[in-house]
Every structure is written in C-alpha cells, then in structure tokens.
Amino acid sequence: MDVARLKQSWHLVAGHGDQVPLYFYSTLFLAHPEVRQMFPTNMAGQRDRLVTALGHVVSNVDQVDQLVGFLQSLGADHRKFAVRAEHYPAVGEALLATLAHFLGEHWTEDLAQDWTAAYGLVAKVMSDGAAAAENVSPPWWVGEVVAHEPRTFDIAVLTLRPQYLLPFEPGQSIGVSSPATRAWRYYSPANAPRSDGTIELHVRAVPGGAVSSRLVYGTSVGDQLHLAAPLGERLTSRQVGAGDLLLLAGGTGWGPLKALVEQVAAEGGGRRVDVYVGARSRTEFYDVDAIEKLVASYPWLRVTYVVNADPSRPGEFVSVVDRALADGDWRGRHVFVCGSDLMVSSAVSGLTQAGYHTGQLHYEALGGQWYSPGRRVGDVQEQRAADGGTQ
C-alpha cells in the first residue's frame, strides 16, 4: 500500500463533506437493503461518525500498532449492532464505490488496489476483535429499569439491573439503547460497582436526542434497555496512585465523578477529595441529597457548589475552574474534569495556564470517540452532550 497516496485521496474525498456519507449509505442500502434495519431511523449522527472514523483510520494507517488496538475494540463494540463477518464485504463494496465516485479521474487501478488492501486489513482486524470478544462478553446485556427519578424538567436518574453482572470501572462508560430507537449512546455510571450489580445513570434530555429523551421522558420502571460493554479509561483512577484528588464537574458530569468518590470510599478513604460541582442556576443542582449524604459520611470529602450565573451579580459568569483555583493550590493533586466540551476545554486551559501539567489532568478527549460518540458530557452539544455520555 502507498500510504501517502491513501492519505491524499482521502483528503480529496473528505473535502466533499456531508455528500460523502450520504452517498455511501445510499449505495450500501440500495445494494444491501437487509442491513438497513441495523441502523437508526435518523442517520444524521451516523453519517458524521463514518467520516470521522475513516479519517482516523487513514490518518493512522502508517502506525499499525496503534491502529490494531483501536480496530479490535471497534470490532468488538460493533457486535451490539449485530454486525457479523459477512457484513464487511458489503461495506467494502459501498466504500470503494463512494471513493470512485468522488475521486473521478483521480481514481486509478493502483489506488483501487491500495484501498482494497487497506479495507481488507481493517475488516480482518475488526472481525478478529469481535471473535475474540465473544469469549469474554456478550454483544449486549439486557437491563431492567428498577427506578426512574425525574430531578429537573430535563434530568432523570435511572437505576438499572442488568440480567447478569456487567463489570465496569468507575469513570468508564457503557452503551445504552432502547430497543425502539436502534441507536446507542454512552453514559458513565454514577456509582462504583455494587454487590447487587445495579447501575445508576444521570441523563439530561437534549432536543432531538432520541436516546436521552426516551430515557428521561419515555422510560418507566419495569422497562428493559440494552447495555453494551464498558469503554474508556481516561476518567478512571488506574494511573493516579494513592494521592489526593480534585474533581471538577459541570452539570451531569457529576455522575462519573460521583462514582470515583464511591470508589475512594470503598478503598478505605485513604486520600482527600475536593469536589467542585457547577450548574447554570441553583435549581440545576439535581443530586444535592446524595451529595450531602456522602459529605456527612466521609470526613475526607469536601464539596463546593458553584452557580455559574449568580442573580445577585448580573452579567457575571463564575466557572468551576476559576472558583477552584481561587480557593487553593491543587498542583499536588490529580485533577479530574467532566462536563460539556465547553466546560472541559475551559477548565483544562485554565489549569494548564496555572501551571498544572498534562500528566495530572484527566478528562475525556473533546468530542469523544466517534463510535460513542458523545463524549458524553455536557449541556452544550446536542448529541455529544446529553445523548453522548456522561452528561
């Protein structure tokens, strides 16, 4: 394969924007209508993820070691869409047809061979990853809703009981889908693993968000949801040692950080934990009772509420990171940040300018993994916030 030729051709194709995924899926569904049922009714988000995924693969095609791990995980994760090895050739056909269409006179026999070889490698690694995962976990778990608590007009706290144990680490995300939507979004459990296996999710509904809106407004006790294997490690405590922690949360970004607090408690509470929880107004502090119980139970835990917009100070905006930096010097601690893309980028920028180094800052990559997709968090980006995951 000529790596430079692959990258250059993809650059030309990607320049056509939304037309690329639209043409790809139209070609795929016309040639193989049987696969249409595997995709959500609303394909807008799916189209975006296709371009992002292909861009990632092509950009790293010359870094095989890094790409293999990504593709293996991707293949394992796609089992939840009922993707099987026999589906890969159909996707390959549609991809080559799409490339040929947009490259026009630039589509040569040599380039076709390069792309055929590249896609063949991708398909094999993903298939192998899916096959290996079959020995470890099912494509999805069925979880029963055992509690559904509306906390604000657009936030609900759900408690789910998987049919059998779904292992995860605090800070990871699990896929959630209502069978009626055929769409998946990722959310971080707001609890450390429990003896009864139940999982707590904090979900904000976003206009147009099929999964989040159904979870908040259209789900009741006794309903069943599909749950996918956990992903991610950026918000886990795997590499933080035994030091003290500073946790900065925006909106429902409090959920995964709450799980970290519970994990510290389960480990014996041998470290100090300071938490700053931000919201746009006082009415949006939706989990105060649970927070106050944690504070009352653990002397090593301190929580500070930050109201972004204070009615007594019109026009003044108070960010979580600014309040935390004003309160003390936390440079001896690992810092976890979870919230909207805007909140996270602002916090990371502020911490970096204040002298905090990259190794002590823990947050999910802005925009999240394309297949999640949402980085979940936040209140700002429609699909990447509430539908996407931790927020």
Sequence and secondary structure as in RCSB ss.txt:
>XXXX:A:sequence
MDVARLKQSWHLVAGHGDQVPLYFYSTLFLAHPEVRQMFPTNMAGQRDRLVTALGHVVSNVDQVDQLVGFLQSLG
ADHRKFAVRAEHYPAVGEALLATLAHFLGEHWTEDLAQDWTAAYGLVAKVMSDGAAAAENVSPPWWVGEVVAHEP
RTFDIAVLTLRPQYLLPFEPGQSIGVSSPATRAWRYYSPANAPRSDGTIELHVRAVPGGAVSSRLVYGTSVGDQL
HLAAPLGERLTSRQVGAGDLLLLAGGTGWGPLKALVEQVAAEGGGRRVDVYVGARSRTEFYDVDAIEKLVASYPW
LRVTYVVNADPSRPGEFVSVVDRALADGDWRGRHVFVCGSDLMVSSAVSGLTQAGYHTGQLHYEALGGQWYSPGR
RVGDVQEQRAADGGTQ
>XXXX:A:secstr
  HHHHHHHHHHHHTTTTHHHHHHHHHHHHH GGGGGGS S  HHHHHHHHHHHHHHHHTTT HHHHHHHHHHHH
HHGGGGT  GGGHHHHHHHHHHHHHHHHGGG  HHHHHHHHHHHHHHHHHHHHHHHHHTTT  S EEEEEEEEEE
 SSSEEEEEEEESS     TT BEEEE TTT   EEE  SS   TT  EEEEEE  TT HHHHHHHHS  TT EE
EE   B  TTSSTTSTT  EEEEEEGGGHHHHHHHHHHHHHTT  S EEEEEEESSGGG TTHHHHHHHHHH TT
EEEEEEESB TTSTT B  HHHHHHHH   TTSEEEEES HHHHHHHHHHHHHTT  GGGEE   TT  TTS   
   SSSTTTTTTTS  
